[in-house]
Amino acid sequence: MKARVHVMLKDGVLDPQGEAVRHALGHLGFSGVEGVRQGKVIELELATSDKAAAEAEVAQMCDKLLANTVIEKYTVEIV
């Protein structure tokens, strides 16, 4: 079973990487981009076949290591 975790900065948290990408896109001629938020995707291969258990375990992984829950939010997708 695979899990896909999407980690993004919470709304209201300054995103300097996203702002740098937005600025660079403007210099490349893409003037219609008004905002960019940078995030990360983490894919995990899990040994379990229990979807509910996998989702709970991945959420614990996110809370303990994969996301800084003070400034980041995450979603877990079991695929």
Wavefront OBJ file of the C-alpha trace (Angstrom):
o trace
v 0.000 0.000 0.000
v 1.211 3.513 -0.755
v 0.582 6.726 1.097
v 1.037 10.172 -0.359
v 1.475 13.091 2.041
v 1.041 16.684 0.856
v 2.681 19.241 3.150
v 2.040 22.969 2.737
v 2.633 26.040 4.838
v -0.459 27.136 6.741
v -2.378 30.155 5.468
v -0.837 33.344 6.798
v 2.688 31.893 7.110
v 5.212 33.750 4.958
v 6.411 31.595 2.034
v 9.739 33.019 0.789
v 10.277 30.137 -1.671
v 6.851 30.639 -3.175
v 7.471 34.375 -3.469
v 10.832 33.753 -5.186
v 9.125 31.432 -7.692
v 6.388 34.011 -8.337
v 9.009 36.712 -8.887
v 11.029 34.488 -11.256
v 7.915 33.579 -13.243
v 7.211 37.302 -13.681
v 10.721 37.814 -15.065
v 10.123 34.952 -17.504
v 7.041 36.690 -18.878
v 4.331 34.936 -16.869
v 2.796 38.126 -15.511
v -0.598 36.647 -14.599
v 0.675 34.713 -11.553
v -0.470 36.566 -8.440
v 0.659 34.083 -5.789
v 2.654 30.882 -5.341
v 2.766 28.544 -2.340
v 5.607 26.018 -2.247
v 5.081 22.633 -0.643
v 6.323 19.064 -0.706
v 4.968 15.621 -1.496
v 6.205 12.538 0.355
v 5.388 9.036 -0.891
v 5.603 6.110 1.502
v 5.459 2.376 0.767
v 3.627 0.666 3.620
v 3.561 -3.028 4.532
v -0.010 -2.982 5.854
v -3.166 -3.652 3.833
v -5.479 -2.009 6.387
v -6.343 1.419 4.969
v -7.583 2.908 8.259
v -4.515 1.713 10.176
v -2.220 3.028 7.438
v -3.876 6.443 7.498
v -3.592 6.659 11.290
v 0.048 5.583 11.259
v 0.994 8.061 8.526
v -0.762 10.848 10.452
v 1.442 9.997 13.463
v 4.512 10.096 11.196
v 3.479 13.554 10.013
v 2.876 14.822 13.539
v 6.249 13.507 14.756
v 8.565 14.039 11.777
v 7.250 14.729 8.295
v 5.529 18.070 8.956
v 6.205 20.964 11.292
v 2.629 21.252 12.527
v 3.258 24.677 14.036
v 3.572 26.248 10.573
v 2.583 23.465 8.156
v -0.596 21.564 7.352
v -0.730 18.167 5.705
v -3.122 15.812 3.993
v -2.746 12.045 3.754
v -3.870 10.093 0.700
v -3.800 6.298 0.762
v -3.421 4.931 -2.781
l 1 2 3 4 5 6 7 8 9 10 11 12 13 14 15 16 17 18 19 20 21 22 23 24 25 26 27 28 29 30 31 32 33 34 35 36 37 38 39 40 41 42 43 44 45 46 47 48 49 50 51 52 53 54 55 56 57 58 59 60 61 62 63 64 65 66 67 68 69 70 71 72 73 74 75 76 77 78 79
